[in-house]
Amino acid sequence: MVANRSSNGRRWTRAWAAAAAVAALAGVATADQQLFTLQQPGAKEPPALTNLRPIEWGQLNFISTTDTHGWLAGHILESNYAADWGDYTSYLEHIRAIADEKGVDVIVVDSGDQHDGNGLSDATYPNGDLSQKILMMAPIDLMSIGNHELYKCEVTQQTYDVLAPHYGDRYITSNVDIMLPNGTWASIGSRYYQFTTKNQGFNVMTFGFLFDFKLNCNNSRVTPVEDVVKAPWFQSALLTPNIDIFVVFGHFPIRFWPEMWAVHRAIRAVHRTIPIQFFGGHSHVRDFSVLDGRATALQAGRFLETTGWVSINGLTHSADLVEEPGWAPPLNYSRRYLDFNTRSLSVHTNTTLGPDGTFSTPKGRAISEKIAEYRQRLNLTHVLGCVPHDYLLEKAEYPGEGSLLTLLEENVLKQLVPFETERKTNSRLIFINSGSLRFDMYGGQFTVDSGYIVSPFSNQWLYIPDMDYRVARAILAQLNDLDYILGLELATSVSRTLKVRAQNLGADFDRKVYETVRAQQIAYNPDDELLTTGYLTIDDKGMDGDDTPHKPNPLYYLPNAIAAEDNFPKWTDPALVDVVFLDFMKPFILDALKKIDPKTPAESWTVDNYGGKTVKLMLQDYVENNWGTDCFDKP
């Protein structure tokens, strides 16, 4: 249990924390839990907020999440994002009540990717067995599928058997099918969904798309978006009479990727002025883009760090809209990216925290208690050790003391024990790509859950034995000359994240652009009165979209890959080395060797299974064996 400081500076003891855990599971909140409405034992209190930018209401309002990846318990060690799915439910219930009072409408959207990234989703078989039960407790109106629902056949089947029936027509998969036991194909969810809003009576047509994903399990298929928009059913849906707005949501980046624009073109070919609101995902960024005066798109970040808000004013019913000659006045849009903590959520709902606060609802509290129960059941809260300080990815310079890559390179990877244990004494280069690491490792408690958070993937190790070191040492440079390395997660390596950030400024990514992005972020609003570091989002409406003004997180360039040197002679280079790498790096390793030694055919390299534990398990072992379990406040 990390000992956090409360606002008056006193320490929370581990004895109090143990009592809080028992109380939470019993449904009894301690005074401190009541004060901050944080139901997960050990979660940090939210930061003080003095200059929060308010949400702006419109006729039609949207709340969006995407890429939650199992983070339904919230970020226990990060105060900016320490709310949980129960707190989110409380927030939604209050927002709906406010909307009814104002006579306007709210639509709640989730754009998929609910697996792979947190123990609550990943410590069960199939992944999501318990987390999906929690997910379905929140009042979400529309949900679509992500690529992480398709990697494993059993997860795809679970989605079809559990999520799709729960949401009915509101689970929308316009281009994703599943193979049924009889060998026929069926849409996992509905192709489209039409409904009328409660208060304003807007007639809404919705579609839900996944980007053109190729790495799905063989019990599913993804039809390219460009083909779907030409399909008779889609064209027929576009001709549905009296549509007031199209809502197109799903798992696709809203900048530079072609899928969203294909749908936009298809709709605009039929309806030149009917509003379109897009919601995207996958690239893990906060973003808002303007497609035309009556069409915009929002992307709400990742890992429940963010809940997005869009409001629209100036809407009319289609019966009052003249589409010829194809002009209509621009609509008025407002967007916000809300930091996912209870202070932020309570301020935006005009509610209060505290023992007698009005924010936490009975349903929200019940969900938080169920999350705590499941985390205990899965042993996720078991403490393996106390991390002495933060080890970060792109927020720390590599190489360096605070770099997670450096920790793995210098310490963790050298623990790898192969099937043929005698090979462990061989000189070896152990390669991993930075995209195989999912998240930062924060100072304080390292629990079973922390392993899933940092590296959730279950990749196997391969190796090429006894390679000439003069050839092997050239591999790393070849890997790092690539734009990025694809892993299990298509195009979501750290390098890809940096590239998207750079592209948000309208430039191609290279080191010069990276330095420009970093300089602009550092230069922006260096006001020392800003209390916290966090997101500083640049989008098509400017730099004021984040509800909480932050000092920007530092941003450092990361290599695509690193290589740990193990068992090297002290005073000279080895003659031969074993080249060890994660299985999804195989094509990149072989391609690098082809460039280094073009005379040697790729098939002539002997690639065998190496054995050994996953990165997650090696990291857990390192923490348990090297750091004690007594955690104290960080300065």
C-alpha positions in Angstrom: 0.0 0.0 0.0 1.6 3.3 -1.1 1.6 5.8 1.7 0.0 8.9 0.2 0.0 12.4 1.6 -3.4 13.9 2.3 -4.0 17.6 2.0 -2.9 18.3 5.5 0.4 16.5 5.1 -0.2 13.5 7.4 0.8 10.0 6.2 -1.7 7.2 5.6 -0.2 4.1 7.3 -0.3 0.6 5.9 -2.4 -0.4 8.9 -5.1 2.2 7.8 -4.7 0.9 4.2 -5.4 -2.7 5.3 -8.5 -1.5 7.2 -9.6 0.5 4.1 -9.3 -2.6 1.9 -11.4 -4.7 4.2 -13.9 -1.8 4.6 -14.2 -1.4 0.8 -14.9 -5.0 0.3 -17.5 -5.0 3.0 -19.2 -2.0 1.3 -18.1 0.4 4.1 -16.2 3.5 3.2 -13.7 5.0 5.6 -13.7 8.7 6.3 -10.9 9.4 3.9 -12.6 7.3 1.2 -15.8 9.3 1.7 -13.9 12.5 1.5 -12.4 11.8 -1.9 -14.9 9.2 -3.2 -12.1 6.9 -4.1 -13.3 3.3 -3.6 -10.2 1.5 -4.7 -7.8 0.9 -1.7 -4.6 2.8 -2.1 -5.8 5.1 -4.9 -4.3 8.5 -4.7 -6.5 11.5 -3.9 -7.3 13.8 -6.8 -5.2 16.9 -7.3 -6.3 20.4 -6.2 -8.1 22.1 -9.1 -8.3 25.8 -9.2 -8.7 26.8 -12.8 -10.7 24.0 -14.4 -12.2 24.8 -17.8 -15.9 24.0 -17.7 -17.8 21.8 -20.2 -20.1 23.7 -22.4 -23.6 22.4 -23.0 -25.4 22.2 -26.4 -28.6 20.9 -27.8 -26.8 17.5 -28.4 -24.0 16.4 -26.1 -21.7 13.4 -26.3 -19.5 11.6 -23.8 -16.8 9.4 -25.2 -14.3 6.8 -24.0 -12.0 4.6 -26.0 -9.1 2.2 -25.5 -9.9 1.5 -21.9 -7.9 -1.7 -22.1 -9.2 -3.0 -18.7 -8.3 0.1 -16.7 -11.7 0.1 -14.9 -10.1 0.3 -11.5 -8.5 3.6 -12.5 -4.8 4.6 -12.2 -4.1 3.7 -8.5 -0.8 5.6 -8.4 -1.7 8.6 -10.6 -3.8 11.2 -8.9 -4.9 12.8 -12.2 -6.6 9.6 -13.3 -7.4 7.7 -10.1 -11.2 7.6 -10.5 -12.8 4.2 -11.3 -15.6 2.8 -13.4 -18.0 3.3 -10.5 -17.1 7.0 -10.4 -17.6 7.2 -14.1 -21.1 5.7 -13.6 -21.9 8.3 -10.9 -20.7 11.0 -13.4 -22.9 9.7 -16.2 -26.0 9.5 -13.9 -25.5 13.2 -12.8 -24.9 14.3 -16.4 -28.1 12.7 -17.6 -30.0 14.4 -14.8 -28.6 17.8 -15.8 -29.5 17.2 -19.4 -33.1 16.4 -18.5 -33.3 19.6 -16.4 -31.9 21.6 -19.4 -34.1 19.8 -21.9 -31.2 18.7 -24.0 -29.7 15.3 -24.9 -26.6 13.3 -24.0 -25.3 10.2 -25.9 -22.6 8.1 -24.3 -20.2 6.3 -26.7 -17.4 3.8 -26.3 -15.1 3.0 -29.3 -13.7 -0.4 -28.3 -10.4 -2.0 -27.1 -11.4 -3.2 -23.7 -8.7 -5.9 -23.3 -4.9 -6.2 -23.0 -3.4 -3.7 -20.6 -4.6 -4.3 -17.1 -4.9 -7.3 -14.8 -8.6 -6.8 -14.2 -9.1 -7.7 -17.9 -6.1 -9.9 -18.5 -5.7 -12.2 -15.5 -8.7 -14.4 -16.5 -9.5 -16.8 -19.2 -10.8 -15.7 -21.5 -9.5 -12.2 -21.1 -12.3 -9.9 -19.9 -14.3 -12.6 -18.2 -14.8 -10.4 -15.1 -14.0 -7.0 -16.5 -16.8 -7.2 -19.1 -19.3 -7.7 -16.2 -18.0 -4.4 -14.8 -18.0 -2.6 -18.1 -21.7 -3.5 -18.8 -22.8 -1.9 -15.5 -22.2 1.7 -16.8 -25.1 3.3 -18.8 -23.4 3.4 -22.2 -25.6 4.1 -25.2 -23.4 3.0 -28.1 -20.5 0.6 -28.2 -18.2 -0.7 -31.0 -15.5 -3.2 -31.3 -11.7 -2.7 -31.3 -8.8 -4.8 -32.7 -8.1 -6.1 -29.2 -11.4 -7.9 -29.3 -10.2 -9.9 -32.3 -6.6 -11.1 -31.7 -7.8 -14.2 -29.7 -10.6 -16.4 -31.0 -12.0 -16.9 -27.5 -12.2 -13.1 -26.9 -14.1 -12.6 -30.1 -16.5 -15.3 -29.2 -16.9 -13.8 -25.7 -17.7 -10.4 -27.4 -20.4 -12.0 -29.5 -21.9 -14.1 -26.7 -21.8 -11.4 -23.9 -21.3 -7.8 -25.0 -23.4 -7.9 -28.2 -26.5 -9.4 -26.6 -26.2 -7.0 -23.6 -26.3 -3.9 -25.8 -28.5 -5.3 -28.5 -28.8 -3.1 -31.5 -26.6 -0.5 -29.7 -23.5 -2.7 -30.2 -22.6 -1.8 -33.7 -20.0 -3.5 -35.9 -20.6 -2.3 -39.4 -17.6 -4.1 -40.9 -16.8 -6.9 -38.5 -18.2 -10.5 -38.7 -17.9 -13.7 -36.8 -18.0 -17.3 -38.1 -20.9 -19.3 -36.6 -20.6 -23.0 -35.7 -22.3 -23.9 -39.0 -19.6 -22.1 -41.0 -21.7 -19.1 -42.0 -20.8 -15.5 -41.2 -22.8 -13.1 -39.1 -22.2 -9.5 -38.0 -21.0 -9.5 -34.4 -23.3 -6.6 -33.6 -25.8 -4.6 -35.7 -24.7 -3.0 -38.9 -26.4 0.3 -38.0 -28.8 1.7 -35.5 -31.4 4.4 -35.7 -33.0 6.1 -32.7 -34.6 9.3 -31.5 -33.2 11.3 -28.7 -35.2 11.7 -25.5 -35.5 15.5 -25.1 -34.8 17.3 -28.4 -36.3 14.5 -30.6 -33.4 14.3 -33.0 -33.4 11.3 -35.3 -30.0 9.8 -35.2 -28.4 7.2 -37.6 -25.3 5.5 -36.3 -22.6 3.3 -37.8 -19.7 1.6 -36.0 -16.4 0.8 -37.9 -13.1 -0.8 -37.2 -10.0 0.3 -39.2 -8.8 -2.2 -41.9 -7.3 -4.6 -39.4 -5.4 -7.7 -40.7 -4.2 -9.6 -37.6 -7.5 -10.9 -36.4 -8.1 -14.5 -35.4 -9.6 -16.8 -38.1 -13.1 -16.8 -36.5 -13.6 -13.2 -37.5 -13.2 -11.1 -40.6 -12.9 -7.3 -41.1 -14.2 -5.9 -44.4 -12.4 -2.8 -45.6 -14.3 0.4 -44.9 -13.9 1.5 -48.5 -15.9 -1.6 -49.6 -18.5 -1.4 -46.9 -19.6 2.1 -47.8 -20.4 0.8 -51.3 -22.5 -2.0 -50.0 -26.3 -1.9 -50.8 -27.3 -2.1 -47.1 -25.1 1.0 -46.3 -26.4 3.0 -49.2 -29.9 2.0 -48.3 -29.4 3.2 -44.7 -28.1 6.5 -46.0 -31.5 7.0 -47.7 -33.5 6.6 -44.5 -35.9 9.5 -44.4 -35.7 12.4 -41.8 -32.2 11.7 -40.4 -31.1 14.7 -38.4 -27.5 13.7 -37.7 -25.2 10.8 -38.5 -23.0 9.5 -35.6 -20.1 7.4 -36.9 -17.9 5.9 -34.2 -15.5 3.1 -33.8 -11.9 2.1 -33.7 -10.0 4.3 -36.2 -7.6 7.3 -35.7 -9.3 10.5 -36.7 -6.2 12.1 -38.2 -4.3 10.9 -41.3 -5.9 7.5 -41.5 -8.2 6.9 -44.5 -11.2 5.1 -42.9 -13.0 8.1 -41.4 -12.6 10.0 -44.7 -14.1 7.2 -46.7 -17.2 7.3 -44.6 -17.3 11.1 -44.7 -17.1 11.0 -48.6 -19.9 8.4 -48.8 -22.3 10.3 -46.6 -21.5 13.7 -48.2 -22.2 12.1 -51.7 -25.8 11.7 -50.6 -26.3 14.3 -47.8 -24.3 17.5 -48.4 -25.4 19.3 -45.2 -26.7 16.8 -42.6 -24.4 16.9 -39.6 -21.9 14.1 -39.0 -20.2 13.5 -35.7 -17.3 11.0 -35.6 -15.7 9.3 -32.6 -12.4 7.4 -33.1 -9.7 5.5 -31.2 -6.7 3.2 -31.5 -3.8 5.7 -31.6 -4.2 6.5 -27.9 -4.2 10.3 -28.3 -6.5 13.2 -27.4 -7.6 14.9 -30.6 -10.4 16.9 -32.2 -10.5 17.4 -36.0 -12.8 19.5 -38.2 -13.8 17.8 -41.5 -16.2 20.5 -42.6 -18.5 23.1 -41.1 -21.0 20.5 -40.1 -18.8 17.5 -39.4 -16.2 17.0 -36.7 -14.4 14.1 -34.9 -13.2 13.5 -31.4 -10.7 11.0 -30.0 -10.7 10.5 -26.2 -7.2 9.2 -25.4 -6.4 5.9 -23.7 -6.5 3.8 -20.5 -9.3 5.8 -18.8 -7.1 8.8 -18.4 -9.6 10.7 -20.4 -13.3 11.0 -20.9 -14.2 13.2 -23.9 -17.0 15.7 -24.3 -18.5 17.3 -27.4 -21.5 19.6 -27.6 -23.3 20.8 -30.7 -25.5 23.9 -31.0 -27.3 25.1 -34.1 -28.9 21.8 -35.0 -32.2 21.7 -36.8 -34.5 18.8 -37.8 -34.0 17.5 -41.3 -37.5 18.5 -42.3 -36.4 22.1 -41.7 -33.1 21.8 -43.5 -32.9 22.5 -47.2 -30.0 20.4 -48.7 -30.0 22.2 -52.1 -27.9 24.0 -53.2 -25.9 22.2 -50.6 -25.1 24.9 -48.1 -26.1 25.3 -44.5 -24.7 27.4 -41.7 -21.8 26.0 -39.7 -22.7 24.4 -36.4 -21.2 25.5 -33.1 -19.0 22.9 -31.4 -17.3 22.7 -28.1 -15.0 19.9 -26.9 -13.3 19.0 -23.7 -10.9 16.3 -22.6 -11.6 15.6 -18.9 -8.9 14.2 -16.6 -10.3 11.1 -15.1 -10.4 12.0 -11.4 -13.2 12.6 -9.0 -12.6 16.3 -8.4 -12.8 16.9 -12.2 -15.9 14.7 -12.6 -17.6 16.3 -9.6 -16.9 19.9 -10.6 -18.4 19.2 -14.1 -21.6 17.8 -12.5 -22.0 20.5 -9.9 -21.7 17.9 -7.1 -19.6 17.7 -4.0 -17.2 15.3 -2.5 -16.8 14.6 1.2 -18.6 12.6 3.9 -21.9 14.2 3.0 -21.1 14.7 -0.7 -23.5 14.3 -3.5 -21.2 13.0 -6.2 -21.0 9.3 -5.5 -24.3 7.5 -6.4 -25.5 4.2 -4.9 -24.9 2.5 -8.3 -21.5 4.0 -8.7 -20.5 2.9 -5.2 -21.7 -0.6 -5.8 -19.6 -0.8 -9.0 -16.5 0.4 -7.2 -17.0 -2.2 -4.5 -17.4 -4.9 -7.1 -14.1 -3.8 -8.8 -12.3 -4.1 -5.4 -13.8 -7.5 -4.9 -12.7 -8.8 -8.3 -9.2 -7.3 -7.8 -8.8 -9.2 -4.6 -10.2 -12.4 -6.1 -7.6 -12.2 -8.9 -4.8 -11.5 -6.4 -4.0 -8.3 -8.3 -3.4 -6.2 -5.2 -0.6 -8.6 -3.8 2.5 -6.5 -3.3 5.7 -7.9 -4.8 8.0 -5.0 -4.0 8.4 -1.3 -3.7 9.8 0.5 -6.8 12.2 3.1 -5.5 11.3 5.8 -8.1 9.5 6.2 -11.4 10.7 4.2 -14.5 9.1 5.9 -17.5 8.9 5.4 -21.3 8.7 8.5 -23.5 8.5 10.8 -20.3 12.1 9.9 -19.4 15.3 10.2 -21.4 16.9 7.0 -22.7 19.4 5.9 -21.6 19.0 7.2 -18.1 18.3 6.3 -14.5 14.5 7.0 -14.9 14.1 5.1 -18.2 12.2 1.9 -18.1 14.1 0.7 -21.2 17.3 1.2 -19.3 16.1 -0.8 -16.4 15.3 -3.7 -18.7 18.4 -3.4 -20.7 20.8 -3.3 -17.8 19.0 -5.6 -15.3 15.8 -7.4 -16.1 16.5 -9.0 -19.5 19.7 -10.6 -18.3 17.5 -12.8 -16.1 16.2 -14.7 -19.1 16.8 -18.5 -18.7 16.5 -20.6 -21.9 15.2 -24.1 -22.3 18.8 -25.2 -22.8 20.1 -23.8 -19.6 23.7 -24.2 -20.6 23.2 -21.5 -23.3 22.5 -18.9 -20.6 26.3 -18.6 -20.2 26.8 -17.9 -23.9 27.5 -14.4 -25.0 24.1 -13.1 -26.2 22.2 -10.0 -27.4 18.6 -9.9 -26.1 16.4 -7.6 -28.2 13.0 -6.2 -27.4 11.1 -3.4 -29.1 9.9 -0.4 -27.0 6.3 -1.0 -28.3 6.3 -4.3 -26.3 6.1 -2.2 -23.1 2.6 -0.9 -22.5 2.9 1.7 -19.7 5.2 3.4 -17.2 6.2 1.8 -13.9 5.7 4.2 -11.1 7.5 4.5 -7.8 5.8 2.8 -4.9 3.9 -0.5 -4.7 4.6 -2.9 -7.5 1.7 -5.4 -7.4 0.7 -8.4 -9.5 -1.4 -5.9 -11.4 1.6 -3.7 -12.2 3.1 -6.5 -14.3 0.1 -6.7 -16.5 0.1 -2.9 -16.8 3.7 -2.6 -17.8 3.9 -5.6 -20.2 0.6 -7.5 -20.7 1.7 -9.5 -23.8 2.5 -13.2 -23.6 5.1 -13.3 -26.4 7.6 -16.1 -26.7 11.4 -15.8 -27.1 13.2 -17.0 -30.3 16.9 -17.0 -31.1 19.5 -17.5 -33.7 22.5 -19.3 -32.3 26.2 -18.6 -32.6 26.0 -15.6 -34.9 29.1 -13.7 -35.9 29.2 -10.7 -33.5 30.3 -8.4 -36.3 26.9 -9.1 -38.0 24.8 -9.3 -34.8 26.0 -5.9 -33.5 24.7 -4.2 -36.7 21.1 -5.4 -36.1 20.1 -2.7 -33.6 21.0 0.2 -35.9 18.9 -1.4 -38.7 15.9 -1.8 -36.4 16.2 1.8 -35.2 16.3 3.1 -38.7 12.7 1.9 -39.3 9.8 4.3 -38.7 8.5 2.0 -36.1 8.3 -1.7 -35.3 4.9 -3.4 -35.3 4.2 -5.7 -32.5 1.0 -7.4 -31.4 -0.5 -4.0 -31.3 -0.6 -2.8 -34.9 1.0 0.7 -35.2 0.9 1.5 -31.5 4.6 1.5 -30.5 6.0 4.4 -28.6 7.6 5.7 -31.8 4.1 5.6 -33.5 2.7 7.6 -30.6 5.4 10.3 -31.0 4.7 10.3 -34.8 1.0 10.9 -34.3 1.8 13.8 -31.9 4.1 15.3 -34.5 1.5 14.9 -37.2 -1.0 16.7 -35.1 1.1 19.8 -35.9 0.9 19.0 -39.6 4.4 17.8 -40.2 6.2 14.6 -41.1 8.0 13.0 -38.1 11.7 13.0 -37.8 14.1 14.1 -35.0 13.9 17.7 -36.0 10.1 17.7 -35.9 10.3 15.8 -32.6 12.5 18.6 -31.1 10.1 21.2 -32.4 7.1 19.5 -30.8 8.9 19.2 -27.6 10.1 22.8 -27.6 6.6 24.1 -28.3 5.2 22.0 -25.5 7.8 23.1 -23.0 7.4 26.8 -24.1 3.7 26.8 -23.8 2.4 28.4 -20.7 5.3 27.9 -18.4 3.3 29.4 -15.5 4.8 28.0 -12.3 1.3 28.2 -10.6 0.1 25.2 -12.6 0.1 22.5 -10.0 0.3 19.3 -12.1 1.9 17.8 -15.1 -0.2 16.1 -17.7 -1.7 16.4 -21.2 -1.3 19.5 -23.3 -3.4 18.8 -26.3 -3.1 20.5 -29.6 -6.1 20.0 -32.0 -8.0 21.8 -34.7 -9.6 24.2 -32.2 -6.4 25.2 -30.5 -4.8 24.4 -27.1 -7.6 24.9 -24.6 -9.4 21.6 -24.9 -8.0 19.9 -21.8 -10.3 20.6 -18.8 -7.2 20.8 -16.5 -4.4 23.2 -17.6 -1.2 21.2 -17.1 2.5 21.7 -17.3 3.2 19.4 -20.2 4.6 16.0 -19.7 8.2 15.8 -20.9 8.6 14.1 -24.2 11.7 12.2 -25.2 12.7 10.3 -28.3 12.7 6.5 -27.8 14.4 4.0 -30.0 12.4 1.3 -31.7 14.4 -1.4 -30.0 17.1 -2.0 -27.4 19.5 -4.9 -27.0 20.9 -6.1 -23.7 24.5 -7.4 -23.8 25.0 -10.4 -21.5 28.0 -12.6 -20.8 30.4 -10.5 -22.9 34.1 -10.8 -22.2 35.5 -8.1 -20.0 38.2 -6.7 -22.3 37.2 -7.7 -25.8 34.2 -8.4 -28.1 32.9 -11.9 -28.3 33.4 -13.9 -31.5 29.9 -15.4 -31.5 26.7 -14.5 -29.8 23.2 -15.9 -29.5 20.7 -13.3 -30.9 17.6 -13.5 -28.8 14.3 -11.7 -29.6 10.6 -11.7 -29.0 8.6 -13.7 -31.5 6.8 -10.9 -33.2 10.2 -9.3 -34.0 11.2 -12.2 -36.2 10.4 -10.6 -39.6 12.2 -7.4 -38.6 15.3 -9.2 -37.4 15.5 -11.3 -40.6 14.9 -8.1 -42.7 17.7 -6.4 -40.8 20.0 -9.4 -41.4 19.2 -9.3 -45.1 20.3 -5.7 -45.3 23.5 -6.3 -43.2 24.4 -9.5 -45.1 22.6 -9.6 -48.4 24.5 -12.6 -49.7 23.0 -14.8 -47.0 19.4 -16.0 -47.7 17.0 -15.3 -44.9 16.0 -19.0 -44.8 19.6 -20.0 -44.0 19.4 -18.4 -40.5 18.3 -21.0 -38.0 15.6 -19.6 -35.8 14.6 -21.8 -32.8 12.5 -21.4 -29.7 14.6 -20.1 -26.8 12.3 -20.6 -23.9 12.2 -18.4 -20.8 9.7 -16.3 -19.0 7.7 -13.4 -20.5 8.9 -9.8 -19.9 6.0 -9.4 -17.4 7.1 -12.4 -15.3 10.8 -11.4 -15.4 9.9 -7.9 -14.3 7.9 -9.3 -11.5 10.8 -11.6 -10.4 13.2 -8.7 -10.5 11.1 -6.5 -8.3 10.4 -9.3 -5.9 14.0 -10.3 -5.6 15.7 -6.9 -5.5 13.3 -4.4 -3.8 11.7 -4.7 -0.4 8.0 -4.3 0.2 8.1 -1.2 2.6 6.8 1.7 0.6 7.0 5.3 1.7 6.1 8.7 0.3 8.0 9.9 -2.7 9.4 13.4 -2.0 
